[in-house]
Amino acid sequence: MEDLPYGGLAALIGLAAGIVLGLAARLGDFCTLGALESAAYGRDQKRLRLWGVVLGTAILATQGAAALGWADLDASAYHSIAWNPLASILGGVIFGYGMALAGNCGFSALVRFGGGDLRAMIVVIVMGIAGFMTLSGPLGPVRQKLFPQIAAPAPQGIVADLATRGVPGWVVVMVLGLVPLAVALFHKPLRQVPRMVFWGVAAGLAVAGSFIGTTWLAQDSLGAVAIEGPSFTAPVGRTLIYLMTSTGGGLTFSVGSVLGVLIGAVAGSALRGLFRWEACEDPRELGRLVGGAVLMGVGGVIAMGCSVGQGITAFATLAWSGPVTLAAITLGALIGLRQLMTGFRLG
C-alpha cells in the first residue's frame, strides 16, 4: 500500500464505497426515483423510508467521525465553497426533472447499466458529457458567470448557523440524524424486510467511510487529495475521460467510486438473478432518455451534486445545500413524473 500513489489510494477508497453503494442498490433496492415513484403512485413507502435509514446513518456516522477528528468536513467543497441557494434550487429542479425523463438518476443509471440495461449506459455517457460541458466545456464560462463558486468567507452550514442562535451542535446532529431513522424504522413494512435496512445502514456508512478515508489521505498528502464523498454527475465525466485517456486528473476517489458502483451492481444483479440485457426499442423513448441525461448533467453541475452527492453526501456534512437541493430534486422529479403519467391533464 505504501508504494501506491495517493491518487491510487483515493481510488481504492472510492472503489470500496462504490461497491457498497452498488450492492445496496441491487440487494437493498436503494433508488431515488424508484422511491419517489413507488410512494407517489404505487402506494408503497418502503423505498422512500429506506432513504431515512441511509440519510440518518450517514449523518450520525459522518458527524461522529468529525467530532472524533477523523473527518475534516470544513475542507470539503460543501463547506469550503460559499453556498449559492439559487444554484441549489435551480440546479436541483433541473436535475430532478431530467431524472424523471431519463428514468434514473446518475447513480441509478450506473446501477442499471451494471445490471445489463444498455439504455442506462446511454444515460451515463450523455450525462457525463453534458456535465463536463457545463463544468469546464463550452457552457463553463456561462455557469461560472451565473453561479460563481467562491471561497466561503466564514464557517457555514446548519450547525454553524444554528450555533449563532444558541443551539448546541450535538443537538442539531442528534435531531437531524435520529428523526430520519425513526421515521424509517417505525414503518412496519420496511422493518419486515431486514435486507433493505441492512443495506441502507451500509450505504450510510459508506458515505462516512469516504470522508474518513479521504481526510486521512488529504492530511498525509498535504492536501494533494480532496476530501469528498460519493457523487455521480461530474465524477462520471471524469471517469469517462480517465478511461479514454488516463488523464483528466488521473486516478481519483471519483473514478474509483464510479467503477465501484458498476462492480457492485454487477455482483448484486448476479446474486439476485436480475442481470439481463435490455435495449431501447422506441426512438421516442431514446430521445426522452437523452434529453433527461442532458438535463441531469447540467443541473447536477450547477447544484454541485446529484441526488446522492447533495441529497446524502452533502446532507451528511450538514451543509445547507444538502436538504435544499434534495427538496428541489424531489420537486423537479415529481413534476416530471406527473407529466410522463398524466401529461398535466386536468380533471
C-alpha positions in Angstrom: 0.0 0.0 0.0 2.9 2.4 0.8 4.1 2.1 -2.8 0.8 3.2 -4.3 0.4 6.9 -5.3 -2.1 9.0 -3.3 -4.5 9.0 -6.3 -4.5 5.3 -6.4 -5.2 5.0 -2.7 -8.1 7.5 -3.1 -9.4 5.5 -5.9 -9.4 2.3 -3.8 -11.4 4.1 -1.1 -13.8 5.3 -3.7 -13.9 1.8 -5.2 -14.9 0.3 -1.8 -17.5 2.9 -1.1 -18.9 2.5 -4.7 -19.1 -1.3 -4.4 -21.1 -1.0 -1.2 -23.5 1.5 -2.8 -23.9 -0.6 -5.9 -24.7 -3.6 -3.7 -27.1 -1.5 -1.6 -29.0 -0.5 -4.8 -29.3 -4.1 -6.1 -29.6 -6.0 -2.9 -31.4 -3.4 -0.8 -33.5 -1.7 -3.5 -32.0 1.7 -2.8 -33.0 4.1 -5.6 -34.0 7.8 -5.6 -36.5 7.9 -8.4 -37.9 4.4 -7.6 -38.5 5.6 -4.0 -40.5 8.7 -5.2 -42.4 6.8 -7.9 -43.4 3.9 -5.7 -44.5 6.3 -2.9 -46.4 8.7 -5.1 -48.0 6.3 -7.5 -47.6 2.8 -6.1 -48.7 3.4 -2.5 -45.6 1.7 -1.3 -43.4 3.7 1.0 -40.7 1.1 1.8 -38.1 2.5 -0.6 -38.8 6.1 0.4 -38.5 5.2 4.1 -35.2 3.4 3.3 -33.9 6.8 2.4 -34.3 7.7 6.1 -32.1 4.8 7.1 -29.4 5.8 4.6 -29.6 9.5 5.5 -29.8 9.1 9.2 -26.9 6.6 9.3 -24.8 8.9 7.1 -25.4 12.0 9.2 -24.7 10.3 12.6 -21.6 8.4 11.3 -20.2 11.3 9.4 -20.7 13.8 12.2 -19.4 11.3 14.7 -16.3 10.9 12.7 -15.9 14.7 12.5 -16.3 15.0 16.3 -13.5 12.5 16.8 -11.3 14.3 14.4 -11.4 11.6 11.7 -13.2 13.6 9.1 -12.4 17.3 8.2 -15.8 18.3 6.8 -14.9 22.0 6.7 -12.3 21.3 4.0 -14.9 19.6 1.7 -16.4 21.5 -1.1 -19.8 21.6 0.6 -18.4 23.9 3.3 -15.3 25.5 1.7 -17.3 26.9 -1.2 -19.8 29.6 -0.4 -23.4 28.2 -0.7 -25.4 29.6 -3.5 -29.1 28.9 -2.8 -30.2 29.8 -6.3 -27.8 27.2 -7.7 -29.1 24.6 -5.3 -32.8 25.3 -6.2 -32.5 25.8 -9.9 -29.9 23.1 -10.5 -31.9 20.7 -8.3 -35.1 21.2 -10.1 -33.4 20.8 -13.5 -31.7 17.6 -12.3 -34.9 16.2 -10.8 -36.9 16.8 -13.9 -34.2 15.2 -16.0 -34.1 12.3 -13.7 -37.8 11.7 -14.3 -37.4 11.9 -18.0 -34.4 9.6 -18.0 -36.0 7.1 -15.6 -32.8 7.2 -13.4 -30.6 9.5 -11.5 -26.9 9.3 -12.3 -26.2 6.7 -9.6 -29.2 4.6 -10.5 -28.2 4.7 -14.2 -24.8 3.3 -13.2 -26.6 0.6 -11.2 -28.9 -0.3 -14.1 -26.0 -0.4 -16.5 -24.3 -2.8 -14.2 -27.5 -4.9 -14.5 -27.3 -5.1 -18.3 -29.5 -2.2 -19.2 -27.9 -0.6 -22.3 -30.4 2.3 -22.1 -28.8 3.3 -18.8 -25.4 3.1 -20.5 -26.6 5.9 -22.9 -27.8 7.9 -19.9 -24.5 7.5 -18.1 -22.4 8.6 -21.2 -24.6 11.5 -22.2 -24.9 12.8 -18.6 -21.2 12.6 -18.1 -20.6 14.6 -21.3 -23.2 17.2 -20.5 -21.9 17.6 -17.0 -18.4 18.3 -18.2 -19.6 20.6 -20.9 -21.2 22.6 -18.1 -18.3 22.3 -15.7 -15.3 23.1 -17.9 -16.5 23.0 -21.5 -18.4 25.5 -23.7 -21.0 26.1 -21.0 -18.5 26.5 -18.3 -18.0 30.3 -18.6 -21.7 30.8 -18.6 -22.2 28.7 -15.5 -19.3 30.4 -13.7 -20.8 33.8 -14.6 -24.3 32.9 -13.4 -23.3 30.7 -10.5 -19.7 31.6 -9.4 -18.1 29.3 -6.9 -16.1 31.4 -4.4 -14.5 30.5 -1.2 -16.7 30.7 1.9 -15.8 33.8 3.9 -16.7 32.2 7.2 -17.9 28.9 8.6 -21.2 27.9 7.1 -23.7 25.1 7.3 -26.6 24.1 9.5 -24.6 23.6 12.7 -22.6 26.8 12.3 -25.7 28.9 11.6 -27.8 27.4 14.4 -24.9 27.8 16.9 -25.1 31.6 16.5 -28.7 31.2 17.8 -27.6 29.2 20.8 -28.4 25.7 19.6 -25.7 23.2 20.5 -24.2 21.3 17.6 -24.8 17.9 19.2 -28.5 18.7 19.5 -28.6 19.5 15.7 -26.8 16.3 14.8 -28.9 14.1 17.0 -32.2 15.6 15.8 -31.3 15.5 12.1 -29.8 12.0 12.4 -32.3 10.3 14.6 -35.5 11.7 13.1 -35.0 10.2 9.6 -34.1 6.9 11.2 -37.1 6.9 13.4 -39.5 7.8 10.6 -38.0 5.0 8.6 -37.9 2.3 11.2 -41.4 3.0 12.6 -42.7 1.9 9.2 -43.5 -1.8 9.8 -43.4 -2.9 6.1 -39.7 -1.7 6.0 -38.8 -3.5 9.2 -40.2 -6.7 7.7 -37.5 -6.6 5.0 -34.3 -6.7 7.1 -32.1 -6.8 4.0 -33.3 -3.3 3.0 -32.5 -2.0 6.4 -29.1 -3.7 6.5 -28.0 -2.2 3.1 -29.4 1.2 4.0 -27.1 1.3 7.0 -24.2 0.0 4.9 -24.8 2.8 2.3 -24.8 5.4 5.0 -21.6 4.1 6.5 -20.0 4.1 3.0 -20.5 7.8 2.9 -18.9 8.4 6.3 -16.1 6.0 5.4 -15.4 8.0 2.3 -14.9 11.2 4.3 -12.7 9.4 6.8 -10.5 7.8 4.1 -10.1 10.9 2.0 -9.4 13.0 5.2 -6.6 10.7 6.1 -5.2 10.9 2.6 -5.6 14.7 2.4 -3.6 15.1 5.6 -0.9 12.6 4.6 -0.5 14.1 1.1 -0.5 17.7 2.4 -3.7 18.5 0.5 -3.0 16.7 -2.7 -6.1 14.6 -2.3 -9.5 16.3 -2.0 -11.8 15.5 0.9 -15.0 14.2 -0.6 -17.8 11.6 -0.6 -19.8 9.8 -3.3 -21.4 11.9 -6.0 -22.3 10.9 -9.6 -22.6 13.8 -12.0 -19.2 15.4 -12.8 -17.4 12.3 -11.4 -19.0 10.2 -14.3 -17.4 12.7 -16.8 -14.1 12.4 -15.0 -14.3 8.6 -15.2 -15.0 8.7 -18.9 -12.0 11.0 -19.6 -9.8 8.8 -17.5 -10.9 5.6 -19.2 -10.3 7.2 -22.6 -7.0 9.0 -21.9 -5.7 8.0 -18.5 -5.6 11.8 -17.8 -8.3 14.2 -16.8 -7.0 14.2 -13.2 -5.8 10.6 -13.2 -7.0 8.1 -10.7 -9.1 9.8 -8.0 -11.8 8.9 -5.5 -14.4 9.9 -8.1 -13.1 7.4 -10.6 -12.9 4.6 -8.1 -16.4 5.3 -6.8 -18.0 5.2 -10.2 -16.2 2.0 -11.2 -17.1 0.6 -7.7 -20.8 1.2 -8.3 -20.7 -0.7 -11.6 -18.9 -3.6 -9.9 -21.3 -3.7 -7.0 -24.3 -3.5 -9.3 -23.0 -6.4 -11.5 -22.3 -8.5 -8.4 -25.7 -7.7 -6.8 -27.5 -8.3 -10.1 -25.9 -11.7 -10.4 -26.6 -12.7 -6.8 -30.3 -11.8 -7.2 -30.6 -13.2 -10.7 -31.5 -9.8 -12.0 -28.9 -9.4 -14.7 -30.3 -9.3 -18.2 -29.5 -7.4 -21.4 -32.1 -4.7 -22.2 -32.1 -2.1 -25.0 -34.3 0.7 -26.3 -37.0 -0.3 -28.9 -38.8 3.0 -29.2 -36.9 6.0 -30.7 -39.1 8.4 -28.7 -38.0 6.7 -25.5 -34.4 7.1 -26.6 -34.9 10.8 -27.2 -36.5 11.2 -23.8 -33.6 9.4 -22.1 -31.0 11.5 -23.9 -32.9 14.7 -23.1 -33.2 13.7 -19.4 -29.5 12.8 -19.3 -28.5 16.2 -20.6 -30.7 18.0 -18.0 -29.2 15.9 -15.2 -25.6 16.7 -16.3 -26.3 20.4 -16.5 -28.4 20.5 -13.3 -26.1 18.3 -11.3 -23.1 20.5 -12.0 -25.0 23.8 -11.3 -26.2 22.3 -7.9 -22.7 20.8 -7.2 -24.1 17.4 -6.8 -26.8 14.9 -7.6 -29.4 13.1 -5.5 -26.6 11.2 -3.8 -23.9 13.9 -3.9 -26.1 16.5 -2.4 -29.1 14.6 -1.0 -26.9 12.2 1.1 -23.3 13.2 1.0 -23.7 17.0 1.4 -26.6 16.4 3.8 -24.3 14.2 5.9 -21.9 17.1 6.3 -24.9 19.2 7.4 -24.4 21.8 4.6 -27.5 23.8 3.7 -27.1 22.7 0.1 -27.9 19.1 1.0 -31.6 19.4 2.2 -32.3 22.4 -0.1 -31.0 20.6 -3.2 -32.7 17.3 -2.2 -36.1 19.2 -1.9 -35.6 20.8 -5.3 -34.7 17.5 -6.9 -37.8 15.9 -5.4 -39.9 18.8 -6.7 -38.5 18.5 -10.2 -38.8 14.7 -10.3 -42.5 14.8 -9.2 -43.2 17.4 -11.9 -41.5 15.2 -14.4 -43.3 12.0 -13.3 -46.7 13.8 -13.4 -46.0 15.0 -16.9 -45.0 11.5 -18.0 -48.0 9.8 -16.5 -50.8 12.4 -16.9 -49.5 14.9 -19.4 -50.7 17.6 -16.9 -54.3 16.9 -17.9 -56.8 18.5 -15.6 -59.9 16.8 -14.3 
